[in-house]
Amino acid sequence: MLIAKVVSMWSDIETALTPIIGHRGVAALFDRTCHLTRPDHPWLTPPHQSADGRIDLAALQSLFSQPTSDRVLSANGALLQKFSELLGNLIGSGLTERLLRPVVDTHSTGDAA
């Protein structure tokens, strides 16, 4: 259940950001985020982009199925924080907040923000 929720959140983030930076932009930003987060979570290798340039969500699900729930939560929190920072540098913190907050709120509480 936890892994499905994490993967669903990243899918929703991709959906929210695609109109602004495109599928390949979201996937590239996610890859960079994984690279920067990896020193604290060595098992966290970026999944390859799918053929259409999207984040490979099946690979992400497989990646998160390996560690314990605590490690998944810790790594996903670090990923989300770093991703938000990188995106904020790219499009501004205000727009980043407006785009990501509804997704994060939905996945943290189960309800739409």
C-alpha positions as MATLAB code, in Angstrom:
seq = 'MLIAKVVSMWSDIETALTPIIGHRGVAALFDRTCHLTRPDHPWLTPPHQSADGRIDLAALQSLFSQPTSDRVLSANGALLQKFSELLGNLIGSGLTERLLRPVVDTHSTGDAA';
ca = [
       0.000    0.000    0.000;
       2.790    2.441    0.921;
       4.724    1.783   -2.268;
       1.619    2.221   -4.415;
       0.925    5.541   -2.695;
       4.505    6.746   -3.268;
       4.416    5.761   -6.950;
       0.986    7.340   -7.364;
       2.280   10.584   -5.867;
       5.156   10.741   -8.368;
       2.741    9.966  -11.196;
       0.529   12.842  -10.057;
       3.548   15.144   -9.771;
       4.498   14.257  -13.327;
       0.939   14.989  -14.479;
       0.936   18.370  -12.721;
       4.314   19.447  -14.112;
       4.154   18.095  -17.662;
       2.290   21.128  -19.077;
       5.093   23.362  -17.775;
       8.344   21.438  -18.282;
       7.245   18.416  -20.334;
       7.581   14.685  -19.623;
      11.282   14.670  -20.368;
      11.828   17.699  -18.137;
      10.050   16.026  -15.227;
      12.005   12.794  -15.768;
      15.321   14.669  -16.023;
      14.545   16.598  -12.845;
      13.602   13.361  -11.084;
      16.844   11.703  -12.248;
      18.862   14.644  -10.937;
      16.948   14.500   -7.661;
      17.773   10.795   -7.263;
      21.428   11.486   -8.017;
      21.619   14.231   -5.370;
      19.702   12.197   -2.790;
      21.660    8.992   -3.332;
      24.549    9.732   -0.911;
      22.094    9.469    1.997;
      20.141    6.598    0.407;
      22.678    4.486   -1.541;
      20.046    1.995   -2.740;
      18.230    4.820   -4.511;
      19.173    4.615   -8.166;
      17.218    6.690  -10.651;
      14.868    4.646  -12.795;
      15.441    5.065  -16.496;
      13.029    7.112  -18.527;
      10.434    5.110  -20.391;
      10.364    5.137  -24.193;
       8.059    8.167  -24.203;
      10.374   10.168  -21.919;
       8.365    9.765  -18.725;
       9.535    8.595  -15.323;
       9.512    4.795  -15.460;
       6.970    4.238  -12.703;
       7.233    0.443  -12.871;
      10.982    0.709  -12.220;
      10.295    3.169   -9.414;
       7.839    0.742   -7.838;
      10.403   -2.045   -8.062;
      13.071    0.190   -6.547;
      10.887    1.091   -3.571;
       9.838   -2.525   -2.991;
      13.325   -3.454   -1.753;
      13.868   -1.436    1.463;
      11.804   -1.360    4.648;
       8.836    0.998    5.003;
      10.857    3.360    7.195;
      13.576    3.601    4.552;
      10.987    4.154    1.820;
       9.380    6.986    3.789;
      12.740    8.556    4.572;
      13.975    8.344    0.990;
      10.707    9.567   -0.485;
      10.692   12.536    1.894;
      14.252   13.391    0.897;
      13.375   13.007   -2.783;
      10.346   15.242   -2.475;
      12.299   17.915   -0.610;
      15.188   17.932   -3.101;
      12.827   17.769   -6.088;
      10.917   20.774   -4.724;
      14.168   22.702   -4.246;
      15.361   21.959   -7.779;
      11.970   22.755   -9.283;
      11.823   25.978   -7.261;
      15.165   27.011   -8.745;
      13.778   26.319  -12.200;
      10.285   27.851  -12.092;
      10.204   29.756   -8.800;
       9.153   28.768   -5.321;
       5.639   30.238   -5.555;
       4.709   28.276   -8.659;
       6.366   25.164   -7.261;
       4.242   25.458   -4.121;
       1.031   25.953   -6.118;
       1.750   22.952   -8.324;
       3.033   20.478   -5.758;
       1.000   21.318   -2.656;
      -2.296   19.787   -3.895;
      -0.520   16.572   -4.906;
       1.404   16.260   -1.665;
      -1.666   17.086    0.424;
      -3.770   14.507   -1.414;
      -1.201   11.773   -0.888;
      -0.430   12.624    2.707;
      -4.050   12.800    3.897;
      -5.940   10.830    1.288;
      -8.153   13.816    0.520;
      -7.889   16.511   -2.096;
      -6.400   19.709   -0.745;
];
